[in-house]
């Protein structure tokens, strides 16, 4: 769900309720895009204000309760445009406010409020001679991690077959290391309200290729594509590797592709299925296929996103069919959360409105997290780095080592944590610390 609106040249906020700790939007204005974060749907204290492109599009600031001096300020020349939409995000968590640009994980403006308040509404307006056109996404139900961050998978072939069901904005990233790194190829299918598709290099404009693709995607119908790359030649094909070419681009300085990431954005939830395939074919050079009617070689790898179902959640909320895994003074659920570049399995404790993960000797509280749902795993005893073949991967370290979900009995509790094979232990978050156990139970598929 998205809202689209225009703001006239007057400093009067339009307010809307917000349930998550994040706001994602696009704005077309020559300067002075103002966003307010408040407890209620009106301009009154307490209130944070974020001014993007103020002072004739030269700087951006955060202000609290209309008081000066501003609590944060940064020079941002030409950050807005009156001719094109520019995308931004604002996040807040317990008084920590950060502002960033679409497609960039790092913020350019931050503030930590020593006296935070709960944000229940946001407002937008333009002023000081500027009118604006806004597209505010995720309004109503925003899945922050799914929509704003690529889900990456290691890939060892020259092509990926994609099935996607989404109303617009299916994005595919090709990188040489896991994560939104640089350089990166990005393929955007069904962008601009499902009217056009592009190939972009390293988030830079102008796009390398742009083609009109009206109604390319459909939220009620699965669409199939093949993304192929060979020596820097990026191709998007309809259907499979033998399908017609939708668009292509030759990179004069190719990067090695070892990871593929997918996401949907701007309010377009997506259901994805990925299947890697060999491209070109596995036939040796100059050899002939003596049996053209034979079935093609099996794909090198298959992964269906959501097969092990991790569902985004926050603030103690539990999705349907959340998997129970532990117990202290209440039931604990299997969760995971991002911390310092790692995706860490841990314990969701609804009574604390958080997921706790262990890292670097400490216990870390996360208000945004993912919950394992819709499956019935088993727990088996093991020790050290003896990982059963049917153990369910639960995350990764910042160095891309696979982590598993484990649990141990500790101080009268059954606490969920992370199994790190290279350390031969299960780490649990407890009492503010990271506690290591060489003997533990590990979560496996039945």
DACORZI-V830153 format. One record per residue. N is the residue number from 1. RES is the residue in three letters. SS is DSSP state (A for helix, B for strand, O for the rest). PHI is phi in radians with two decimals (999 if undefined). PSI is psi in whole degrees, -180 to 180 (none if undefined). Layout:
# DACORZI-V830153
n=N res=RES ss=SS phi=PHI psi=PSI
n=N res=RES ss=SS phi=PHI psi=PSI
This chain:
# DACORZI-V830153
n=1 res=UNK ss=O phi=999 psi=138
n=2 res=UNK ss=B phi=-2.40 psi=155
n=3 res=UNK ss=B phi=-2.08 psi=141
n=4 res=UNK ss=B phi=-2.18 psi=132
n=5 res=UNK ss=B phi=-2.68 psi=164
n=6 res=UNK ss=B phi=-1.99 psi=144
n=7 res=UNK ss=B phi=-2.10 psi=130
n=8 res=UNK ss=O phi=-1.41 psi=174
n=9 res=UNK ss=B phi=-1.34 psi=68
n=10 res=UNK ss=B phi=-2.71 psi=139
n=11 res=UNK ss=B phi=-1.42 psi=73
n=12 res=UNK ss=B phi=-2.28 psi=114
n=13 res=UNK ss=B phi=-1.29 psi=143
n=14 res=UNK ss=B phi=-1.75 psi=121
n=15 res=UNK ss=B phi=-1.82 psi=147
n=16 res=UNK ss=B phi=-2.50 psi=148
n=17 res=UNK ss=B phi=-1.26 psi=150
n=18 res=UNK ss=O phi=-2.39 psi=130
n=19 res=UNK ss=O phi=-1.76 psi=-20
n=20 res=UNK ss=O phi=-1.83 psi=178
n=21 res=UNK ss=O phi=-1.67 psi=29
n=22 res=UNK ss=B phi=-2.66 psi=147
n=23 res=UNK ss=B phi=-2.31 psi=129
n=24 res=UNK ss=B phi=-2.15 psi=134
n=25 res=UNK ss=B phi=-2.74 psi=163
n=26 res=UNK ss=B phi=-2.12 psi=146
n=27 res=UNK ss=B phi=-2.45 psi=134
n=28 res=UNK ss=B phi=-2.00 psi=106
n=29 res=UNK ss=O phi=-2.78 psi=148
n=30 res=UNK ss=O phi=-1.26 psi=-24
n=31 res=UNK ss=O phi=-3.06 psi=171
n=32 res=UNK ss=O phi=0.98 psi=64
n=33 res=UNK ss=B phi=-1.61 psi=119
n=34 res=UNK ss=B phi=-1.96 psi=133
n=35 res=UNK ss=B phi=-2.22 psi=130
n=36 res=UNK ss=B phi=-1.93 psi=143
n=37 res=UNK ss=B phi=-2.11 psi=122
n=38 res=UNK ss=B phi=-2.41 psi=170
n=39 res=UNK ss=O phi=-1.46 psi=-27
n=40 res=UNK ss=O phi=-2.35 psi=174
n=41 res=UNK ss=O phi=-1.45 psi=47
n=42 res=UNK ss=O phi=-2.72 psi=165
n=43 res=UNK ss=O phi=-1.45 psi=91
n=44 res=UNK ss=O phi=-2.67 psi=158
n=45 res=UNK ss=O phi=-1.28 psi=148
n=46 res=UNK ss=O phi=-1.37 psi=152
n=47 res=UNK ss=B phi=-2.74 psi=134
n=48 res=UNK ss=B phi=-1.73 psi=144
n=49 res=UNK ss=B phi=-2.22 psi=134
n=50 res=UNK ss=B phi=-1.96 psi=120
n=51 res=UNK ss=B phi=-1.87 psi=116
n=52 res=UNK ss=B phi=-1.85 psi=128
n=53 res=UNK ss=B phi=1.23 psi=33
n=54 res=UNK ss=A phi=-1.37 psi=178
n=55 res=UNK ss=A phi=0.93 psi=54
n=56 res=UNK ss=A phi=1.04 psi=43
n=57 res=UNK ss=A phi=1.13 psi=37
n=58 res=UNK ss=O phi=-1.99 psi=-26
n=59 res=UNK ss=B phi=-2.63 psi=165
n=60 res=UNK ss=B phi=-2.26 psi=147
n=61 res=UNK ss=B phi=-2.50 psi=164
n=62 res=UNK ss=B phi=-2.05 psi=134
n=63 res=UNK ss=B phi=-2.25 psi=144
n=64 res=UNK ss=B phi=-2.03 psi=130
n=65 res=UNK ss=O phi=0.95 psi=35
n=66 res=UNK ss=O phi=1.04 psi=13
n=67 res=UNK ss=O phi=-1.57 psi=147
n=68 res=UNK ss=O phi=-1.97 psi=152
n=69 res=UNK ss=O phi=-1.27 psi=161
n=70 res=UNK ss=O phi=-1.08 psi=146
n=71 res=UNK ss=O phi=-1.38 psi=-17
n=72 res=UNK ss=B phi=-2.66 psi=145
n=73 res=UNK ss=B phi=-2.66 psi=140
n=74 res=UNK ss=B phi=-2.60 psi=144
n=75 res=UNK ss=B phi=-1.32 psi=127
n=76 res=UNK ss=O phi=-2.40 psi=67
n=77 res=UNK ss=O phi=-1.08 psi=133
n=78 res=UNK ss=O phi=1.05 psi=32
n=79 res=UNK ss=O phi=-1.25 psi=-28
n=80 res=UNK ss=O phi=-1.86 psi=165
n=81 res=UNK ss=O phi=-2.49 psi=137
n=82 res=UNK ss=O phi=-1.45 psi=-4
n=83 res=UNK ss=O phi=-1.91 psi=-17
n=84 res=UNK ss=O phi=-2.56 psi=155
n=85 res=UNK ss=O phi=-1.27 psi=138
n=86 res=UNK ss=B phi=-2.09 psi=138
n=87 res=UNK ss=B phi=-1.76 psi=143
n=88 res=UNK ss=B phi=-2.52 psi=164
n=89 res=UNK ss=B phi=-2.37 psi=151
n=90 res=UNK ss=B phi=-2.25 psi=131
n=91 res=UNK ss=B phi=-2.18 psi=147
n=92 res=UNK ss=B phi=-2.50 psi=140
n=93 res=UNK ss=B phi=-2.68 psi=109
n=94 res=UNK ss=O phi=0.92 psi=46
n=95 res=UNK ss=O phi=1.53 psi=-8
n=96 res=UNK ss=B phi=-1.58 psi=112
n=97 res=UNK ss=B phi=-1.92 psi=132
n=98 res=UNK ss=B phi=-2.35 psi=146
n=99 res=UNK ss=B phi=-2.23 psi=131
n=100 res=UNK ss=B phi=-2.47 psi=174
n=101 res=UNK ss=B phi=-1.69 psi=150
n=102 res=UNK ss=O phi=-0.92 psi=132
n=103 res=UNK ss=O phi=1.45 psi=-4
n=104 res=UNK ss=O phi=-2.03 psi=117
n=105 res=UNK ss=O phi=-1.21 psi=-24
n=106 res=UNK ss=O phi=-1.55 psi=147
n=107 res=UNK ss=B phi=-1.50 psi=157
n=108 res=UNK ss=B phi=-1.92 psi=-6
n=109 res=UNK ss=B phi=-2.60 psi=127
n=110 res=UNK ss=B phi=-2.45 psi=158
n=111 res=UNK ss=B phi=-2.75 psi=135
n=112 res=UNK ss=B phi=-1.96 psi=112
n=113 res=UNK ss=O phi=-1.48 psi=120
n=114 res=UNK ss=O phi=-1.22 psi=-16
n=115 res=UNK ss=O phi=-2.22 psi=73
n=116 res=UNK ss=O phi=-1.27 psi=162
n=117 res=UNK ss=O phi=-2.38 psi=163
n=118 res=UNK ss=O phi=-1.39 psi=132
n=119 res=UNK ss=O phi=-1.67 psi=123
n=120 res=UNK ss=O phi=-2.05 psi=-15
n=121 res=UNK ss=B phi=-2.49 psi=155
n=122 res=UNK ss=B phi=-2.22 psi=153
n=123 res=UNK ss=B phi=-2.34 psi=151
n=124 res=UNK ss=B phi=-2.28 psi=149
n=125 res=UNK ss=B phi=-2.87 psi=166
n=126 res=UNK ss=B phi=-2.23 psi=164
n=127 res=UNK ss=O phi=-2.96 psi=-169
n=128 res=UNK ss=O phi=0.95 psi=44
n=129 res=UNK ss=O phi=1.58 psi=5
n=130 res=UNK ss=O phi=-2.05 psi=131
n=131 res=UNK ss=O phi=-1.79 psi=154
n=132 res=UNK ss=B phi=-2.41 psi=152
n=133 res=UNK ss=B phi=-2.02 psi=125
n=134 res=UNK ss=B phi=-2.03 psi=143
n=135 res=UNK ss=B phi=-2.20 psi=110
n=136 res=UNK ss=B phi=-1.87 psi=116
n=137 res=UNK ss=B phi=-1.80 psi=158
n=138 res=UNK ss=O phi=1.28 psi=13
n=139 res=UNK ss=O phi=-1.17 psi=124
n=140 res=UNK ss=O phi=1.90 psi=-64
n=141 res=UNK ss=O phi=-2.47 psi=102
n=142 res=UNK ss=O phi=-1.84 psi=125
n=143 res=UNK ss=O phi=-1.70 psi=94
n=144 res=UNK ss=A phi=-1.08 psi=-51
n=145 res=UNK ss=A phi=-1.19 psi=-41
n=146 res=UNK ss=A phi=-1.15 psi=-41
n=147 res=UNK ss=A phi=-1.54 psi=-22
n=148 res=UNK ss=A phi=-1.83 psi=-14
n=149 res=UNK ss=O phi=-2.22 psi=136
n=150 res=UNK ss=O phi=-1.16 psi=144
n=151 res=UNK ss=B phi=-1.68 psi=116
n=152 res=UNK ss=B phi=-1.77 psi=146
n=153 res=UNK ss=B phi=-2.37 psi=138
n=154 res=UNK ss=B phi=-1.14 psi=143
n=155 res=UNK ss=O phi=-2.45 psi=138
n=156 res=UNK ss=O phi=-2.17 psi=27
n=157 res=UNK ss=O phi=-2.39 psi=-178
n=158 res=UNK ss=O phi=-1.73 psi=13
n=159 res=UNK ss=B phi=-2.77 psi=152
n=160 res=UNK ss=B phi=-2.29 psi=131
n=161 res=UNK ss=B phi=-1.62 psi=131
n=162 res=UNK ss=B phi=-2.15 psi=132
n=163 res=UNK ss=B phi=-2.05 psi=127
n=164 res=UNK ss=B phi=-2.45 psi=140
n=165 res=UNK ss=B phi=-2.15 psi=109
n=166 res=UNK ss=O phi=-2.80 psi=154
n=167 res=UNK ss=O phi=-1.38 psi=-20
n=168 res=UNK ss=O phi=-3.07 psi=173
n=169 res=UNK ss=O phi=0.96 psi=60
n=170 res=UNK ss=B phi=-1.65 psi=117
n=171 res=UNK ss=B phi=-1.95 psi=135
n=172 res=UNK ss=B phi=-2.17 psi=131
n=173 res=UNK ss=B phi=-2.00 psi=140
n=174 res=UNK ss=B phi=-2.11 psi=123
n=175 res=UNK ss=B phi=-2.38 psi=167
n=176 res=UNK ss=O phi=-1.76 psi=1
n=177 res=UNK ss=O phi=-2.68 psi=160
n=178 res=UNK ss=O phi=-1.19 psi=135
n=179 res=UNK ss=O phi=1.90 psi=171
n=180 res=UNK ss=O phi=-1.38 psi=84
n=181 res=UNK ss=O phi=-1.82 psi=180
n=182 res=UNK ss=O phi=-2.26 psi=131
n=183 res=UNK ss=O phi=-1.39 psi=165
n=184 res=UNK ss=B phi=-2.69 psi=137
n=185 res=UNK ss=B phi=-1.60 psi=137
n=186 res=UNK ss=B phi=-2.19 psi=133
n=187 res=UNK ss=B phi=-2.03 psi=122
n=188 res=UNK ss=B phi=-2.00 psi=113
n=189 res=UNK ss=B phi=-1.77 psi=133
n=190 res=UNK ss=B phi=1.15 psi=37
n=191 res=UNK ss=A phi=-1.39 psi=179
n=192 res=UNK ss=A phi=0.92 psi=56
n=193 res=UNK ss=A phi=1.02 psi=41
n=194 res=UNK ss=A phi=1.12 psi=39
n=195 res=UNK ss=O phi=-2.04 psi=-22
n=196 res=UNK ss=B phi=-2.58 psi=159
n=197 res=UNK ss=B phi=-2.33 psi=150
n=198 res=UNK ss=B phi=-2.46 psi=161
n=199 res=UNK ss=B phi=-2.00 psi=128
n=200 res=UNK ss=B phi=-2.19 psi=145
n=201 res=UNK ss=B phi=-1.96 psi=122
n=202 res=UNK ss=O phi=0.97 psi=36
n=203 res=UNK ss=O phi=1.11 psi=16
n=204 res=UNK ss=B phi=-1.76 psi=147
n=205 res=UNK ss=B phi=-1.97 psi=154
n=206 res=UNK ss=B phi=-1.25 psi=158
n=207 res=UNK ss=B phi=-1.09 psi=147
n=208 res=UNK ss=B phi=-1.19 psi=-38
n=209 res=UNK ss=B phi=-2.48 psi=140
n=210 res=UNK ss=B phi=-2.46 psi=128
n=211 res=UNK ss=B phi=-2.28 psi=149
n=212 res=UNK ss=B phi=-1.36 psi=126
n=213 res=UNK ss=O phi=-2.36 psi=66
n=214 res=UNK ss=O phi=-1.06 psi=134
n=215 res=UNK ss=O phi=1.03 psi=33
n=216 res=UNK ss=O phi=-1.14 psi=-38
n=217 res=UNK ss=O phi=-1.87 psi=164
n=218 res=UNK ss=O phi=-2.66 psi=125
n=219 res=UNK ss=O phi=-1.26 psi=-12
n=220 res=UNK ss=O phi=-1.89 psi=3
n=221 res=UNK ss=O phi=-2.50 psi=135
n=222 res=UNK ss=O phi=-1.32 psi=128
n=223 res=UNK ss=B phi=-1.92 psi=141
n=224 res=UNK ss=B phi=-2.00 psi=139
n=225 res=UNK ss=B phi=-2.49 psi=161
n=226 res=UNK ss=B phi=-2.16 psi=130
n=227 res=UNK ss=B phi=-1.87 psi=119
n=228 res=UNK ss=B phi=-2.10 psi=148
n=229 res=UNK ss=B phi=-2.54 psi=137
n=230 res=UNK ss=B phi=-2.72 psi=117
n=231 res=UNK ss=O phi=0.92 psi=41
n=232 res=UNK ss=O phi=1.47 psi=0
n=233 res=UNK ss=B phi=-1.60 psi=108
n=234 res=UNK ss=B phi=-1.66 psi=125
n=235 res=UNK ss=B phi=-2.26 psi=140
n=236 res=UNK ss=B phi=-2.01 psi=122
n=237 res=UNK ss=B phi=-2.10 psi=151
n=238 res=UNK ss=B phi=-1.41 psi=132
n=239 res=UNK ss=O phi=1.47 psi=-78
n=240 res=UNK ss=O phi=-2.62 psi=-171
n=241 res=UNK ss=O phi=-1.14 psi=-17
n=242 res=UNK ss=O phi=-1.73 psi=6
n=243 res=UNK ss=O phi=-1.36 psi=174
n=244 res=UNK ss=O phi=-1.21 psi=148
n=245 res=UNK ss=B phi=-1.42 psi=123
n=246 res=UNK ss=B phi=-1.46 psi=-44
n=247 res=UNK ss=B phi=-2.83 psi=157
n=248 res=UNK ss=B phi=-2.68 psi=159
n=249 res=UNK ss=B phi=-2.70 psi=140
n=250 res=UNK ss=B phi=-1.82 psi=118
n=251 res=UNK ss=O phi=-1.45 psi=121
n=252 res=UNK ss=O phi=-1.18 psi=-21
n=253 res=UNK ss=O phi=-2.24 psi=81
n=254 res=UNK ss=O phi=-1.08 psi=148
n=255 res=UNK ss=O phi=-1.85 psi=152
n=256 res=UNK ss=O phi=-1.31 psi=135
n=257 res=UNK ss=O phi=-1.83 psi=120
n=258 res=UNK ss=O phi=-2.24 psi=-6
n=259 res=UNK ss=B phi=-2.41 psi=146
n=260 res=UNK ss=B phi=-2.14 psi=138
n=261 res=UNK ss=B phi=-2.21 psi=147
n=262 res=UNK ss=B phi=-2.30 psi=152
n=263 res=UNK ss=B phi=-2.84 psi=161
n=264 res=UNK ss=B phi=-2.09 psi=157
n=265 res=UNK ss=O phi=-2.58 psi=179
n=266 res=UNK ss=O phi=0.95 psi=47
n=267 res=UNK ss=O phi=1.42 psi=4
n=268 res=UNK ss=O phi=-1.79 psi=98
n=269 res=UNK ss=O phi=-1.20 psi=144
n=270 res=UNK ss=O phi=-2.29 psi=147
n=271 res=UNK ss=B phi=-1.98 psi=123
n=272 res=UNK ss=B phi=-2.10 psi=151
n=273 res=UNK ss=B phi=-2.42 psi=128
n=274 res=UNK ss=B phi=-2.06 psi=142
n=275 res=UNK ss=B phi=-2.52 psi=121
n=276 res=UNK ss=B phi=-1.43 psi=149
n=277 res=UNK ss=B phi=-2.50 psi=153
n=278 res=UNK ss=O phi=-1.32 psi=132
n=279 res=UNK ss=O phi=-2.58 psi=124
n=280 res=UNK ss=O phi=-1.10 psi=-171
n=281 res=UNK ss=O phi=-1.13 psi=168
n=282 res=UNK ss=O phi=-1.33 psi=-6
n=283 res=UNK ss=O phi=-1.09 psi=140
n=284 res=UNK ss=O phi=-1.20 psi=157
n=285 res=UNK ss=O phi=-0.99 psi=140
n=286 res=UNK ss=O phi=1.20 psi=1
n=287 res=UNK ss=O phi=-1.49 psi=160
n=288 res=UNK ss=O phi=-2.09 psi=143
n=289 res=UNK ss=O phi=-1.43 psi=107
n=290 res=UNK ss=O phi=-1.37 psi=-9
n=291 res=UNK ss=O phi=-2.32 psi=79
n=292 res=UNK ss=O phi=-1.05 psi=-25
n=293 res=UNK ss=O phi=-1.45 psi=-6
n=294 res=UNK ss=O phi=-1.18 psi=148
n=295 res=UNK ss=O phi=-1.12 psi=150
n=296 res=UNK ss=O phi=-1.17 psi=160
n=297 res=UNK ss=O phi=-1.02 psi=149
n=298 res=UNK ss=O phi=-1.18 psi=148
n=299 res=UNK ss=O phi=-1.03 psi=151
n=300 res=UNK ss=O phi=-1.22 psi=-29
n=301 res=UNK ss=B phi=-2.74 psi=151
n=302 res=UNK ss=B phi=-2.38 psi=132
n=303 res=UNK ss=B phi=-2.50 psi=130
n=304 res=UNK ss=O phi=-1.91 psi=117
n=305 res=UNK ss=O phi=-1.10 psi=130
n=306 res=UNK ss=O phi=1.63 psi=-1
n=307 res=UNK ss=O phi=-1.05 psi=-49
n=308 res=UNK ss=O phi=-1.63 psi=111
n=309 res=UNK ss=B phi=-1.56 psi=106
n=310 res=UNK ss=B phi=-1.84 psi=121
n=311 res=UNK ss=B phi=-1.94 psi=131
n=312 res=UNK ss=B phi=-1.11 psi=140
n=313 res=UNK ss=B phi=-2.71 psi=179
n=314 res=UNK ss=B phi=-2.86 psi=160
n=315 res=UNK ss=O phi=0.97 psi=38
n=316 res=UNK ss=O phi=1.46 psi=-1
n=317 res=UNK ss=O phi=-1.29 psi=144
n=318 res=UNK ss=O phi=-2.05 psi=124
n=319 res=UNK ss=O phi=-1.18 psi=165
n=320 res=UNK ss=O phi=-1.03 psi=145
n=321 res=UNK ss=O phi=1.12 psi=29
n=322 res=UNK ss=B phi=-1.07 psi=140
n=323 res=UNK ss=O phi=-1.50 psi=123
n=324 res=UNK ss=B phi=-1.35 psi=144
n=325 res=UNK ss=B phi=-2.49 psi=-13
n=326 res=UNK ss=B phi=-2.74 psi=-173
n=327 res=UNK ss=B phi=-2.79 psi=133
n=328 res=UNK ss=O phi=-2.29 psi=-107
n=329 res=UNK ss=O phi=-1.51 psi=0
n=330 res=UNK ss=O phi=-2.70 psi=170
n=331 res=UNK ss=B phi=-1.20 psi=136
n=332 res=UNK ss=B phi=-1.83 psi=146
n=333 res=UNK ss=B phi=-2.06 psi=156
n=334 res=UNK ss=B phi=-1.35 psi=120
n=335 res=UNK ss=B phi=-2.41 psi=-179
n=336 res=UNK ss=B phi=-2.75 psi=158
n=337 res=UNK ss=B phi=-2.69 psi=158
n=338 res=UNK ss=B phi=-1.47 psi=139
n=339 res=UNK ss=B phi=-2.73 psi=123
n=340 res=UNK ss=O phi=0.90 psi=43
n=341 res=UNK ss=O phi=1.43 psi=0
n=342 res=UNK ss=B phi=-1.94 psi=156
n=343 res=UNK ss=B phi=-1.97 psi=108
n=344 res=UNK ss=B phi=-1.95 psi=125
n=345 res=UNK ss=B phi=-1.12 psi=146
n=346 res=UNK ss=B phi=-2.88 psi=-162
n=347 res=UNK ss=B phi=-1.95 psi=130
n=348 res=UNK ss=B phi=-1.64 psi=121
n=349 res=UNK ss=B phi=-2.01 psi=99
n=350 res=UNK ss=A phi=-0.99 psi=-37
n=351 res=UNK ss=A phi=-1.13 psi=-22
n=352 res=UNK ss=A phi=-1.77 psi=1
n=353 res=UNK ss=O phi=0.98 psi=42
n=354 res=UNK ss=B phi=-2.78 psi=165
n=355 res=UNK ss=B phi=-1.96 psi=133
n=356 res=UNK ss=B phi=-1.86 psi=133
n=357 res=UNK ss=B phi=-2.24 psi=157
n=358 res=UNK ss=B phi=-1.84 psi=134
n=359 res=UNK ss=B phi=-2.88 psi=136
n=360 res=UNK ss=O phi=1.05 psi=31
n=361 res=UNK ss=O phi=1.55 psi=-4
n=362 res=UNK ss=B phi=-2.17 psi=167
n=363 res=UNK ss=B phi=-1.77 psi=130
n=364 res=UNK ss=B phi=-2.12 psi=130
n=365 res=UNK ss=B phi=-1.60 psi=130
n=366 res=UNK ss=B phi=-2.20 psi=124
n=367 res=UNK ss=O phi=-1.46 psi=-19
n=368 res=UNK ss=B phi=-1.98 psi=134
n=369 res=UNK ss=B phi=-2.84 psi=-180
n=370 res=UNK ss=B phi=-2.12 psi=148
n=371 res=UNK ss=B phi=-2.09 psi=134
n=372 res=UNK ss=B phi=-1.26 psi=130
n=373 res=UNK ss=B phi=-2.39 psi=157
n=374 res=UNK ss=O phi=1.24 psi=18
n=375 res=UNK ss=O phi=-2.40 psi=167
n=376 res=UNK ss=O phi=-2.20 psi=81
n=377 res=UNK ss=O phi=-1.32 psi=169
n=378 res=UNK ss=B phi=-2.00 psi=162
n=379 res=UNK ss=B phi=-2.12 psi=127
n=380 res=UNK ss=B phi=-2.20 psi=144
n=381 res=UNK ss=B phi=-1.29 psi=143
n=382 res=UNK ss=B phi=-2.77 psi=-175
n=383 res=UNK ss=B phi=-2.70 psi=160
n=384 res=UNK ss=O phi=0.98 psi=-134
n=385 res=UNK ss=O phi=-1.80 psi=28
n=386 res=UNK ss=O phi=-1.48 psi=90
n=387 res=UNK ss=O phi=-1.69 psi=118
n=388 res=UNK ss=O phi=-1.07 psi=150
n=389 res=UNK ss=O phi=-1.12 psi=-23
n=390 res=UNK ss=O phi=-1.75 psi=17
n=391 res=UNK ss=B phi=-1.14 psi=142
n=392 res=UNK ss=O phi=-1.58 psi=118
n=393 res=UNK ss=B phi=-1.05 psi=138
n=394 res=UNK ss=B phi=-2.12 psi=-6
n=395 res=UNK ss=B phi=2.97 psi=-167
n=396 res=UNK ss=B phi=-2.57 psi=149
n=397 res=UNK ss=O phi=-1.29 psi=172
n=398 res=UNK ss=O phi=-1.14 psi=-15
n=399 res=UNK ss=O phi=-1.79 psi=16
n=400 res=UNK ss=O phi=1.25 psi=20
n=401 res=UNK ss=O phi=-1.40 psi=133
n=402 res=UNK ss=B phi=-1.18 psi=134
n=403 res=UNK ss=B phi=-1.94 psi=151
n=404 res=UNK ss=B phi=-2.10 psi=168
n=405 res=UNK ss=B phi=-1.67 psi=125
n=406 res=UNK ss=B phi=-2.27 psi=172
n=407 res=UNK ss=B phi=-2.69 psi=154
n=408 res=UNK ss=B phi=-2.51 psi=159
n=409 res=UNK ss=B phi=-1.50 psi=125
n=410 res=UNK ss=B phi=-2.58 psi=122
n=411 res=UNK ss=O phi=0.89 psi=45
n=412 res=UNK ss=O phi=1.38 psi=10
n=413 res=UNK ss=B phi=-2.09 psi=164
n=414 res=UNK ss=B phi=-2.03 psi=103
n=415 res=UNK ss=B phi=-1.93 psi=136
n=416 res=UNK ss=B phi=-1.58 psi=141
n=417 res=UNK ss=B phi=-2.65 psi=-157
n=418 res=UNK ss=B phi=-1.98 psi=138
n=419 res=UNK ss=B phi=-1.73 psi=120
n=420 res=UNK ss=B phi=-1.95 psi=103
n=421 res=UNK ss=A phi=-0.97 psi=-39
n=422 res=UNK ss=A phi=-1.17 psi=-20
n=423 res=UNK ss=A phi=-1.72 psi=-8
n=424 res=UNK ss=O phi=1.05 psi=33
n=425 res=UNK ss=B phi=-2.53 psi=166
n=426 res=UNK ss=B phi=-1.86 psi=124
n=427 res=UNK ss=B phi=-1.69 psi=132
n=428 res=UNK ss=B phi=-2.08 psi=148
n=429 res=UNK ss=B phi=-1.56 psi=123
n=430 res=UNK ss=B phi=-2.75 psi=130
n=431 res=UNK ss=O phi=1.04 psi=31
n=432 res=UNK ss=O phi=1.50 psi=-3
n=433 res=UNK ss=B phi=-2.12 psi=164
n=434 res=UNK ss=B phi=-1.74 psi=116
n=435 res=UNK ss=B phi=-1.92 psi=129
n=436 res=UNK ss=B phi=-1.78 psi=137
n=437 res=UNK ss=B phi=-2.28 psi=124
n=438 res=UNK ss=O phi=-1.31 psi=-21
n=439 res=UNK ss=B phi=-2.02 psi=135
n=440 res=UNK ss=B phi=-2.86 psi=175
n=441 res=UNK ss=B phi=-1.81 psi=142
n=442 res=UNK ss=B phi=-2.09 psi=146
n=443 res=UNK ss=B phi=-1.47 psi=130
n=444 res=UNK ss=B phi=-2.33 psi=161
n=445 res=UNK ss=O phi=-1.30 psi=142
n=446 res=UNK ss=O phi=-1.22 psi=none
